[in-house]
Amino acid sequence: MKRILVPTDFSNNAYSALFYATQLFQGQSCEFYILNTFEVNTPVLTGRIDTSKGDLLYQKLSAKSTDSLTQIFHSITRDTDHLKHTFETISVSKDLTETINKTIKNKNIDLVVMGTKGATGTAAPFMGSNTVKVIQKTHNCSIMVVPDEYNFQKPMEIAFPTDFKRFYIPEELKPLVDIATLFGSNIRIFHIHEEEKLDEIQTHNYNSLKKHLKNFTHSIHWISKLDQKSKLINDFIDQLNINLLVMVNYRHSLIEGITHEPVIKKLGFHASVPFLVIPDAS
């Protein structure tokens, strides 16, 4: 049974991400953990009166978090009553990224699903700052990022950008092939080449990747680097009606670059389809 963690700030976008995940795995039973974190900001040096105020603030925020999670629980249970999923809510007064990593370990989470934007006023151009931080700081679990107000579409066309400079192992490709297996997806390997020919290492990795995907419908698309990589990927998504973008997050990878917020603004990268980030398993 797949175990999926969905952080929420109670925005519509967060609920849309949760609903997307329930539909993506509609054909199997899943355990969903819906997480909300909140922080009680109190002065470091506090007297007895200040401590009392801090306790009252904690109780108030905790009650609000619990009540809102209960509402989400009832909503998602109602919206997915025809599916075999189960839901559990978690309310914690801790840092979001720290809590996500602890929950991944404690609950043996297989996938984290988040929205691209947070509540009104907290959104970054590409992804909300919390989403960016989670991608940067989470190294032991795949993360699915779902665009704002995205209507579920079966991921029949999956884009997998690669520079063939890295050897992919089966463990890293598993999240990709698992989804492709569920839907009989077409995997579109997308290579932006800067040189006319692949070097020896790239050729080896190219052949290895083809062997890993030999049992899946796949094609390889060679694109000349005539523009920014992010724009080329966006154009590829639009032109081939891609439903899911998948990247492995390793050192010096494209995803490592675009999850640095100043770079995001320069690249203009936008998540028009759900975006699966797979951690480096080497």
Secondary structure, DSSP 8 states (H G I E B T S, - for coil): -EEEEEE--S-HHHHHHHHHHHHHTTTS-EEEEEEEE------SS--HHHHHHHHHHHHHHHHHHHHHHHHHHHHHHHHTTTS--EEEEEEESS-HHHHHHHHHHHTT-SEEEEESS-STT---SSS-HHHHHHHHH--SSEEEEE-TT-------EEEEE--S-S---HHHHHHHHHHHHHHT-EEEEEEEESSSS--HHHHHHHHHHHHHTTTS-EEEEEEE--S-HHHHHHHHHHHTT-SEEEEEE-TT-HHHHHTSHHHHHHHT---SS-EEEEE---
